[in-house]
Amino acid sequence: MTSESDRQAFKPLPGRTTPSSTACEAVLRDLLPLVGAESPAADEPDVMPSWRHRARRAVGKAVAASEAAPDEWFEPLMRATVLEPDPGFSRELVKPAITAFGRRRVQLALLAYLDTGTAADVAGAARAWHGTEVQITYLPGSRTPTPESLAEWEETSDLRERYQHLRDRAEVRSAG
């Protein structure tokens, strides 16, 4: 059973504030030809999540397959990531963005949405942030991180601190 003090101590991140699926679909429609991906066949209106899923996958694959993704892809890709209402599916855009543009640049873009975005942008950036986290790997049979994963973790420590600060600020704003 959850007590009132538990609810106060463990406030969730901002949730879905407004339906962003329509906006996400519009950005994906623009992204598909930009990245050279084929648009999935249009479904009936009541099956649009299926279209969005196929479109998101097509965009992600095209970005991941690109040897040198052009800069013009970055902003619309990040916008689609922030607008994706399902945090599990936003990873399908976050991971290729990290591969193409680098973890730091992707995290900086999400921090900008957290800092200056609308309530919906803040919620979307917070949902997408978790897909940008560094996965620590360990030396076989030990609890010692590999030097590579530790270096990558340390490279983004300043951004993790900034994320925490901006997330806390967003929680205070939404509580007030």
N, C-alpha and C positions, 0 to 999 in steps of 0.2 A: 504494500500500500504506500502511496506517495503522500508525504506530508507537505504542508504549505512551505515549510522551510526548505524542503528538497526542491520544490518548484522554484523558489527564489534562487537557490544556489546553482541549479542546473537549468538555466533558461536556454531554450533552443535558439539556434541561429534564426534570423528572419526567415519566415516560410514563404510560400508562394503568395505574393501580394496581389497580383492581377494575372489573369491568364496570359501567358507570354507565348503560348504555342503558335498562335496566328502570326505574331511578329517573327518568331523563330522560323516558321515556314517561309515567310517572305524573304528573310535574309538567306536561307538555304537555297531558295529559287534563284536568287542573284548569284550566289556562290557557285552553284553547279557549273554554269558555262564559264565562269571566271577561272576555275581550276581545271577545266577541261573534262569534267565528269558528265556522264549522261544522266539526264533527269529521269527518275523513275516514272512509270506510268501513273497518271493521276487516278486516285481512287474516288469512290463516292465520298461526299463530305463527312459522313459518319465514320470513315475509316482513315481519316487524315493522320492519326498517330502512326499508322503503318507507313504512309508515304514519308512522313518526317523521319522515321527510323531508317528507311532505305536511302533517303537523300543524305542524311547525316553520315551514314556509312560510306556512301559514294564519295562525299566530300573528304572524309577522313582518309580513305584509301588513296585518293588522288593526291592529297597533300603529302601523305607518307611516301608515296612512290616518286614524288618529285625530287630530282637531284638537287635543284636549287630553287626553292620556292620564292617567287617574286614578292617584294615588300607589299605590293598592292593587295595581296591575299590576306595579310595579317589582320588588319582592322575588321573586315567583315567576318573573318574566322573567329576572332575574339568576340565579336558582337553575337554571333550565332551561339557561341559557347555560353555566354552570359544569359541569353534568352532561352536556352534549353531548360524546360521546366523540370526535367528529371535528372537529378544529380548523377545517377549511375550512367546515363547515356551521354552526359556532357563529356565524359572521359573519351568518348569516341572522337571528339574534336580536340580535347586538351592534349592527348598523347601525341597525335600527329603534329600539332602546333609546337610542342616542345621539341620534337625531332627536327622540324623544319626551321624553327626560329630560336630555339634555346629556352631552357627553363627560366632563366632570369628575365628575359624579355616577356615571356608569357605571364610570369608572376607580377612583373611591374605593371602590365596592362590590367590585370585583375585588381591590383591595388589601386589603380587610378579609378576604376569603377567603384570600388569600396569607398574611396575618398570623396568623389564628386558626383557619383551616379544618383539616379532616382532610387526610391525605396526598392523597386523591382530590380534595378541593376545591382544594388548592394546585395540583395538576396541571391541573385544569380551568380554574382562573383564569389560570394561565400560558398555556394554549393559547388562551383567549379574549382575552387582553390584546392580542395582535397585531392583532386586528380593531378595536381602539380607537385605534391610532396615527394621528396627524395626517398627512395626505398633503400634502407641500409641493408647491405649484404655482409655476411660474416665469413671469416676464414673457416674452412672445413673443420668441423669438430671443436669449434671454440666459440667464445662469446666476444671475440675481438673483431671489430668491423674491418672490412677490407680497406686499405688505404684509399682506393679510388672512391668508394662510397662515402667514406668519412670526409674526404676532400670536397665532394659534391655537396654533402650536408652542410659543411662549414661555409661554402661559397654563398649559400642562401640564408644564412642565419640572420642577417640584418633584415631580410625580407620577411622571414617568419615573425620577427619581433614587430615589424611594422604592421603585418597582417593582424596580429593579436591586438595591437593598439587600435587599429581601425575597426576591427570587429567589436571590440569593447565599446568604442564610441558609438557605433551603430546601435548596439543594444541599449545604451543609455538614451539615445535619441528616440528609439521606438518605445521605450518605457515611459518617456516623459510626455 
